[in-house]
């Protein structure tokens, strides 16, 4: 069985630029990885903001690596989860996370991987299996 895994922005960022559990997740061909347009927009903003101090060529390489990693991930269009924003809003305190949760609610993945503690509430965990990458990898062994 191929698991559908929704990955949050922080998993993408860590997986693209650092070695570790998140990079392992991005390399697992037996998973159907997905994220949403809002997470991708946030990722691109963070990369541009955090890496702007790099020399121009290095910065271009970092942007290219970001796009290369995203090419292997299904990106859920905003129009596909917009209708879930009202349902997601009361479930999460941080407003910037509402679109991410709406996307998760709309596609109902097998697992939602994130390092963001805001998603680890009992209410959200009763709807979707929220996990850290470390816990997910331990479960898969």
C-alpha positions as CSV (number, residue, x, y, z in Angstrom):
1,X,0.0,0.0,0.0
2,X,1.3,3.4,-0.9
3,X,0.6,6.0,1.8
4,X,-0.6,9.4,0.9
5,X,1.4,11.8,3.0
6,X,0.7,15.5,3.4
7,X,3.9,17.4,4.3
8,X,4.0,20.8,5.8
9,X,6.3,23.7,4.9
10,X,8.8,23.0,7.7
11,X,9.2,19.4,6.5
12,X,9.8,20.6,3.0
13,X,12.3,23.2,4.1
14,X,14.3,20.8,6.3
15,X,14.1,18.0,3.8
16,X,15.4,20.1,1.0
17,X,18.3,21.8,2.8
18,X,19.4,19.5,5.6
19,X,20.2,15.8,6.1
20,X,18.0,13.9,8.5
21,X,14.5,12.4,8.8
22,X,12.8,15.0,6.6
23,X,15.3,14.4,3.8
24,X,14.6,10.7,4.2
25,X,10.9,11.3,3.8
26,X,11.4,13.3,0.6
27,X,13.5,10.4,-0.8
28,X,11.0,7.6,-0.1
29,X,9.6,6.5,-3.5
30,X,7.0,4.3,-1.8
31,X,5.1,7.4,-0.5
32,X,2.8,9.6,-2.4
33,X,3.9,13.0,-1.1
34,X,1.6,16.0,-1.3
35,X,1.4,19.5,-0.1
36,X,-0.7,22.6,-1.0
37,X,-0.2,25.8,-2.8
38,X,-0.2,27.8,0.5
39,X,2.6,25.6,1.8
40,X,4.6,26.0,-1.4
41,X,4.1,29.8,-1.4
42,X,5.3,29.9,2.2
43,X,8.3,27.7,1.4
44,X,9.4,30.0,-1.5
45,X,9.0,33.1,0.7
46,X,11.1,31.5,3.5
47,X,13.8,30.4,1.0
48,X,14.0,33.9,-0.5
49,X,14.1,35.6,2.9
50,X,16.5,33.3,4.7
51,X,18.9,32.7,1.8
52,X,19.1,36.2,0.3
53,X,22.5,36.7,1.9
54,X,24.0,34.1,-0.3
55,X,26.0,35.0,-3.4
56,X,23.8,35.2,-6.5
57,X,24.8,31.9,-8.0
58,X,24.5,30.0,-4.7
59,X,21.0,31.6,-4.2
60,X,20.0,30.5,-7.7
61,X,21.1,27.0,-6.9
62,X,19.1,27.0,-3.7
63,X,16.0,28.1,-5.6
64,X,16.6,25.4,-8.2
65,X,16.9,22.8,-5.5
66,X,13.6,23.9,-4.1
67,X,11.8,23.7,-7.4
68,X,13.5,20.3,-8.1
69,X,12.2,18.9,-4.8
70,X,8.7,20.2,-5.5
71,X,8.6,18.5,-8.9
72,X,8.3,15.1,-7.1
73,X,5.4,16.3,-4.9
74,X,1.7,16.6,-5.7
75,X,0.7,20.2,-5.1
76,X,-2.9,20.6,-4.2
77,X,-4.4,23.7,-5.9
78,X,-5.9,26.3,-3.6
79,X,-9.2,26.0,-5.4
80,X,-9.5,22.4,-4.2
81,X,-9.4,23.2,-0.5
82,X,-10.8,26.8,-0.4
83,X,-14.2,25.4,0.6
84,X,-12.7,23.9,3.8
85,X,-11.4,27.1,5.2
86,X,-14.5,27.7,7.4
87,X,-14.3,24.2,8.8
88,X,-10.6,24.5,9.5
89,X,-10.7,28.0,11.1
90,X,-12.1,27.0,14.5
91,X,-9.7,24.0,14.8
92,X,-6.5,26.0,14.8
93,X,-5.4,29.1,16.7
94,X,-2.8,30.4,14.3
95,X,-4.5,32.0,11.3
96,X,-1.7,31.4,8.9
97,X,-2.2,27.7,9.4
98,X,-5.8,27.6,8.5
99,X,-5.2,27.1,4.7
100,X,-2.8,24.2,5.5
101,X,-5.3,22.5,7.7
102,X,-8.1,23.2,5.1
103,X,-5.9,21.4,2.5
104,X,-5.4,18.4,4.9
105,X,-9.1,18.2,5.6
106,X,-10.0,18.3,2.0
107,X,-7.7,15.4,0.9
108,X,-7.7,13.3,4.1
109,X,-4.2,11.9,3.7
110,X,-3.1,8.8,5.6
111,X,-0.6,10.9,7.5
112,X,0.0,14.6,8.0
113,X,3.7,15.3,8.7
114,X,4.6,18.5,10.4
115,X,7.0,19.9,13.0
116,X,4.5,22.7,13.9
117,X,3.1,22.1,17.4
118,X,-0.1,24.0,16.6
119,X,-1.4,21.0,14.7
120,X,-0.9,18.5,17.5
121,X,-4.2,19.1,19.2
122,X,-6.6,16.4,20.3
123,X,-9.2,17.7,17.9
124,X,-7.0,17.7,14.9
125,X,-5.5,14.3,15.8
126,X,-9.0,12.9,16.0
127,X,-9.5,13.9,12.3
128,X,-6.1,13.1,10.8
129,X,-3.0,11.2,11.9
130,X,-0.6,14.1,12.6
131,X,3.0,13.1,13.2
132,X,6.5,14.2,13.3
133,X,8.8,12.7,10.7
134,X,10.7,10.9,13.4
135,X,7.5,9.2,14.7
136,X,6.4,8.4,11.1
137,X,9.7,6.7,10.3
138,X,9.6,4.7,13.5
139,X,6.1,3.5,12.7
140,X,7.2,2.5,9.2
141,X,10.0,0.2,10.5
